[in-house]
Amino acid sequence: MDARLSDVAAGKRFYGGLFGWTFEEAEEEREAARDAAAGGAVWARLGGAPVAALARKTDGRMPTVWSVYFHTPDAAALAERIRAGGGQIVTPPHPVGDLGTAALAADPDGAVFALWQPGRHPGFGRRREPGAFAWAELYTRNTEAANAFYGDLFHEALFGPDASPDFGRAPVSDVFPAEMPPHFLVHFQVEDCGAALGAVDRLGGRVRVPPFETSYGRVAVVSDGQGASFALLQR
């Protein structure tokens, strides 16, 4: 999971202040990310464990967004299944140094997501706790089609005997204006949604959607000072 930002230093101040993240700037990791993604990255940590990355945009036309990554043991094979299911591969699988293999894809409705085949970097070190990733909600125009598409790609993770999914689907119009494009919304867990909203405001962010109740907790949609949207989730 990463955010593409114009100003990584400002992102560090915002997310460090909001979630208590520290940032790992090991030279070998920065160089590996820069070689593959032409932008470099800093790794966000919570209690010493990796929880996200902030990457510098190299093209101002690129969106300022948080991206959801799906773990896969074989990014190339999954990319082929995405194409076969009616999705698109925006950026084919490519190595990110020795950290892993990444790809960027879109579902048939146009919602963009990423793939991660781990190498030296396995992914989240912490989740489902304050300051860490807790949920990803797909806001789509056709939940039935989304269920079929993602159910085929990630059947065991979503429906298998050991499934513990952090992924839901909802119509765009449930929360956003009808013209909003389909998209994934990353949720970070917080202890107190109201207090976190106050911190967002103090740090220069904005409240996009005031708190509302869902089946998985109390949610508010916000954006950082550069416009990257995400959600706060109070279980």
N, C-alpha and C positions, 0 to 999 in steps of 0.2 A: 504494500500500500504506500503510495507516495503522492505528494502534492507538487505540481509544476508551478513555480513562482518566478516572477521577474526579479525579486529581491529576497534571496535566501536569508540574509542577515536579519531583515525585518520579520521574516517568517519564524526564525529562531526566537526572536524576542516575543512574538505573539504566542506561539505554542508553548514556549518555555514558561511564560507567565500564566497561561491558561491551564496547562496540564502538568506542569512541573517537569517537563522533559529536559534532559541534557542532550548534548549533541556530540557524536563521535566523528572526529575528523582525521582518522587514520589515513595517511597519504596513499597507501596502496589501494584502499577502497575507493578513494576519490578518483584516483587515476583509472582504475578499472571501470568505474561508472562513466567517466568522461570519455574514455576510448570508445565505449559502446553507444552511449546516448548523446554524445557531443554536448554535455552540459554539466556534468559533475553532480554530486549529491552529498548531503550530510545525513548521517544516520541518527534518528531520534531514539533516545533510550529512556526507559522508566525503571528506576531501581537497577540500572546497569544492563537491562535486557532490551533488545531491539523491539520497537513498536511501530516505526514508520520511517519514511525518508522524505526529505525536502530536496527537490532538484531544481536547478536553475533553467529557466526557459532560454533557448537560444534564438527563438523566432517569436517576435511580438505578436504574430498572428495566431500562435498556439493558444488554446484556452487555458485559463488559470483554474485548475481543477484538482480534486482528489480522485485518484484512480484506484479501483478495486482490482486486486490480483487474485486469481484462482490458482491454487497449487495443482500441479500435474506432474506425474513421473515422466511424461513424454510430450513436450510441447508441440513437436512436429506432427505427431499422430493426432493430438487433440485439435490442432489447426485444421487438419483435413476433415475431421468430423464436424467442425464448425461450418466449414464451407458446404459440406454435404447436407447440413441441417438448414441451410438458407442464410447463414451468417456471412460475414466478410472478415478477411484478415487485412487489417490496416497496416500493420508492420509485421512481417514474417518473423518467426523465431530466430533469435540472434543471441550470441553469447555476451554476457556482461562480465568481462574478465573471467575469473574463475569463481565468481559468486553464484552464477546460475545462467539460465537461458530465459529470456523474456520475449513476449509477443503482445501485440495489441490487436483486439478484435472488436467486432460489433455484431449484435444479434440481429435477427431479421427486422426488428422494429427500429434499429438504429442506435440502441443503447451501447455505449462503448465500455469495454472491460479489458483487463490484461491477464496474461498467463505467466506463471512462474514455475520453472523447472529448477529445483534447488541444486546448487553446487555447494560451495563453501558457506553460502548464506541460506539457512533453512527457512527463514520467514519470521513470523511473530515469535518473540520470546515471552510475551505476556498478552493476555486478552481477557475480556469479560471482567474487568476491574476498573476502578476509576483511573482515568488518564490513558486508557488503552482502547483498542478497537473492541466493539461489542456487537455490532450488527451492520449488515448492508441491506438496504431496501431498494429493490428495483421498481421505479415508477415507470409504468408502461401503458400503452394504449390498449393492449390486448393481453390480459393476464392468462387467458386460456392458452394462447399461442406461446407465451413465455414459459408457462408450466411445462408444455410439451418440449420446447427447445432445451431448456436447462435441465429438465428431468432426464432427457436422453443423454446429455453431456455428463451430468454429475449424479447419476441415479443412486449410486451407493452412498455418496456423501449426503444426499438429501433424504433418501428413503430406505437405506440399508439398515441392518440390525443394529449397527453401532453409530447410526447417524445422530449428529448433534449440530444441525445446521445453524449458521449465523446469517441466514439469507431469507428475505421475504419478498413478496411481489404485491403491488397495489396499483390501482389505476392512477394515472397522473392527476386526474381531476379531483382525487380525494384530498389533496393537499395543495396542489399548485394550479395556476391558471391553465385552462384547457390547451392553450397554445404552447405550453412548455414542452420541449422535446423529451422523449423517453431518456432516462438516465439512472445511474446508480447513485445512491446517497450513502456515504460512509457515516456511521454512528460511533461516537466516542462516549464511553460511559462516564458519568459524573455522579458524585454523591448527592448533590443538591442542584437541580436544574436552575432554580431562581438565582442562586449564588453564582453559578457558572455564567448565566446571562449577564449579570452585573460585571463579571470579569471581562467578558467579550466586549462590552461597551467601553470599559476603562482602557482596554488594550487597542481600541480603534477598529473593532469589528462591527458588524451589524446584525440585528435580528431580522431574519427574512420571513419566518413563520413562527408566531408565538406558540407557547407550549400547548400540546394536544395529547390526548390519551390514545394509546395503541394497545394491541394485545400483548406486546412485549415490553411496555413501559411508557413513561412520560417522555415526550420528544419535543424538541424545539429545533428549528432549522436556522442556522446562522452562517455568516461568512467572515473570513479574516479580513484584514485591512487591504488585501490585494484582490479580493473578490472570490476566493476559493470557498465554495459552500460545503458545509458538512452539518451533521446533526449532533446534538447533545442528548444523551439517553440516560434517564434516571430510572433504574429498575424498580 
